[in-house]
Each structure stands twice: as C-alpha cells, then as structure tokens.
Amino acid sequence: MKMEKNKKQLNRLVLSAVFLALGMILPFFTMQIKEIGDSLLPMHIPVMLCGIMCGGGYGFIVGAVLPIIRAFVFGMPPLYPNALWMSAELLTYGCVVGVLYNRGLKKYLWWLYVSLILSMLSGRIVWGIAKALLLSSSGKIFTFGAFIAGGFIDSLPGIILQFLLIPLIVILMNSYQNSKKC
C-alpha cells in the first residue's frame, strides 16, 4: 500500500516537472512578444493541466514558481511587477482547478468546464488584486476598465484556446492512463 502511494506521488512529481518545463517552453511559440503572450496565455495551460492531473497542491506550486523561474532564466516576464502578479494568478489557477476537479465529478466533461470557469474567474480576480497592489506601490493606478480589458477582452483568444485544448488533453491523458491499467 505504501509503495503504491509512493509511486503515485513520484508520478505526480515527474508530471509536475513536465508541466513546469512546458510552461517554460510554450512562451517561445509566441516569440516572447508580450502582446501575443497576453492574448494566448501560453503558461496558463500547463499550470491548469498540472492542477487537474496532479492535484491542487502541485498546480499551486508549479503556478507559483513558473513565472519567477522564467523571469530569472529568460528575462520574460520581467520579474517586477509582471512575474509577481502572474505568479499569484497562476498559483490560483493551478490550485483552484485542481481542488475543484479532483474533488468533484471527474467522470463528467461538464465538471471539467465548471472547474475551468471557476478557476479562471478566481485567477483573474487574484491577478487584478495583485496587479492593483503592485502598481499602486509604484504610484500607478489599475482601473476597473483596465482589469476588464486585460483580464477578459485581451485574453479572449487564450481563454478560447484553454476551453478547447485542456479538455481534449485531459480526455487523451485519462484514456491513456486507463489503457495502461488494463
């Protein structure tokens, strides 16, 4: 029993490392151009997948460290303030989607969408609060209009991409795992 638990924990750890690596690499497909990255949200997908496949705790950790590590390794996003508010946002996504999905009705696709929607809303609220606090510390103002534009309108292509890709990947990964059990 303990060996099985250790094996599952090791699998989650390895899978989390894979999602972290994907989060490091995917922004290169947007050519590290801030405007394209802000629209397609390339780091969000691996963090949400990590939460779904490994659990909320792993999603939290991967989401928290991914923007910080990218800032140090590649200089994008800039550490202050962007990587800090992104870290708050991504850790919320990873944790919320992981907790909701894994505590709910995993066998139903609609529950995955509910988990995604609630994590996206909570992540954007945390992003808005973190961004407002960090900007206000440097004397800048983050308006409600800027919150709506940045959190929902500008990121609409990424939100659509997440709704299309994440369920597809989860279905494929679950069917692969189920085929290995047979």
C-alpha positions in Angstrom: 0.0 0.0 0.0 2.8 2.4 0.9 4.7 1.5 -2.2 1.7 2.3 -4.3 1.3 5.7 -2.6 4.9 6.5 -3.2 4.6 5.5 -6.8 1.6 7.8 -7.3 3.4 10.7 -5.6 6.5 10.1 -7.7 4.4 10.1 -10.9 2.7 13.4 -9.8 6.1 14.9 -9.1 7.5 13.9 -12.5 4.4 15.0 -14.3 4.5 18.4 -12.5 8.1 18.8 -13.7 7.0 18.1 -17.2 4.2 20.7 -16.9 6.8 23.2 -15.5 9.1 22.5 -18.5 6.2 23.0 -20.9 5.4 26.3 -19.2 9.0 27.4 -19.7 9.0 26.4 -23.4 5.5 27.3 -24.7 6.0 31.1 -24.5 8.7 30.7 -27.1 5.9 29.8 -29.6 4.5 33.3 -29.0 8.1 34.6 -29.7 8.1 36.1 -26.3 6.2 39.1 -27.7 4.3 40.4 -24.7 1.1 41.3 -26.6 0.8 37.8 -28.2 1.6 36.2 -24.9 -1.0 38.3 -23.1 -3.6 37.1 -25.7 -2.7 33.4 -25.9 -1.6 32.9 -22.3 0.9 30.1 -23.0 1.9 29.5 -19.4 -1.7 29.0 -18.2 -2.4 25.7 -20.0 0.4 23.6 -18.4 -0.4 25.1 -14.9 -4.1 24.2 -15.2 -3.3 20.7 -16.6 -0.9 20.2 -13.7 -3.7 21.1 -11.2 -6.1 18.7 -13.0 -3.7 15.8 -13.5 -1.6 16.1 -10.3 -3.9 17.9 -7.8 -4.3 21.4 -6.5 -1.1 21.4 -4.4 1.1 20.6 -7.3 -0.8 23.1 -9.5 -0.3 25.7 -6.8 3.5 25.1 -6.7 4.0 25.0 -10.4 1.9 28.1 -10.9 3.8 29.9 -8.2 7.3 29.2 -9.4 6.8 29.2 -13.2 6.8 32.9 -13.9 9.5 33.6 -11.3 11.9 30.9 -12.9 11.1 32.2 -16.4 11.9 35.7 -15.2 15.3 34.6 -13.9 16.2 32.3 -16.7 14.9 34.2 -19.8 14.1 37.7 -18.5 10.5 37.3 -19.6 8.2 38.1 -18.0 10.0 40.9 -16.2 10.3 39.9 -12.5 8.9 43.1 -11.1 6.0 43.5 -11.3 4.8 41.2 -14.1 6.2 37.8 -12.9 4.9 38.6 -9.4 1.3 39.2 -10.4 1.4 36.3 -12.8 2.7 34.0 -10.1 -0.3 35.0 -7.9 -2.7 34.4 -10.9 -1.2 31.1 -12.0 -0.9 29.6 -8.5 -4.6 30.4 -8.1 -5.5 28.7 -11.4 -3.5 25.6 -10.6 -4.8 25.2 -7.1 -8.5 26.0 -7.7 -8.9 23.9 -10.9 -7.0 21.0 -9.2 -9.1 21.1 -6.0 -12.4 21.5 -7.8 -11.8 19.0 -10.5 -10.3 16.3 -8.2 -13.0 16.7 -5.5 -15.9 16.8 -7.9 -17.4 14.7 -10.6 -14.3 13.8 -12.5 -16.0 11.5 -14.9 -18.2 14.2 -16.4 -16.9 16.6 -19.0 -19.2 19.4 -17.8 -17.5 19.3 -14.4 -14.1 19.9 -16.0 -15.6 23.0 -17.7 -17.1 24.2 -14.4 -13.7 23.7 -12.7 -12.0 25.6 -15.5 -14.5 28.5 -15.4 -14.3 28.9 -11.7 -10.5 28.7 -11.7 -10.3 31.3 -14.5 -12.6 33.7 -12.6 -10.8 33.3 -9.3 -7.4 33.6 -11.0 -8.4 36.8 -12.8 -9.7 38.3 -9.6 -6.4 37.4 -7.8 -4.5 38.8 -10.8 -6.4 42.0 -10.7 -5.8 42.4 -6.9 -2.1 41.6 -7.2 -1.7 43.9 -10.2 -3.5 46.8 -8.5 -1.4 46.4 -5.3 1.9 46.1 -7.2 1.1 49.1 -9.5 -0.1 51.2 -6.6 3.2 50.6 -4.8 4.9 52.4 -7.6 2.3 55.2 -7.8 0.3 53.8 -10.8 -3.4 53.2 -10.9 -5.0 50.0 -12.2 -8.6 50.9 -13.1 -11.6 48.6 -13.4 -11.7 49.2 -17.1 -8.1 48.0 -17.4 -9.0 44.9 -15.3 -11.8 44.0 -17.7 -9.7 44.7 -20.8 -6.6 42.8 -19.6 -8.4 40.0 -17.8 -11.2 39.2 -20.2 -11.1 41.1 -23.5 -7.4 41.0 -24.5 -7.1 37.4 -23.2 -10.2 36.1 -25.0 -8.1 34.1 -27.6 -6.2 32.4 -24.8 -9.5 31.6 -22.9 -10.9 30.0 -26.0 -7.7 28.1 -26.6 -7.9 26.8 -23.0 -11.5 25.7 -23.4 -10.6 23.8 -26.5 -7.2 22.3 -25.6 -7.4 21.5 -21.9 -10.5 19.2 -22.1 -9.0 17.4 -25.2 -5.7 16.9 -23.4 -7.4 15.7 -20.2 -9.5 13.2 -22.2 -6.5 11.9 -24.1 -4.4 11.6 -20.9 -7.2 9.9 -19.0 -7.8 7.4 -21.8 -4.0 6.7 -22.0 -3.9 6.1 -18.2 -7.0 3.9 -18.4 -5.4 1.8 -21.2 -2.3 1.3 -19.1 -4.4 -0.2 -16.3 -5.8 -2.9 -18.5 
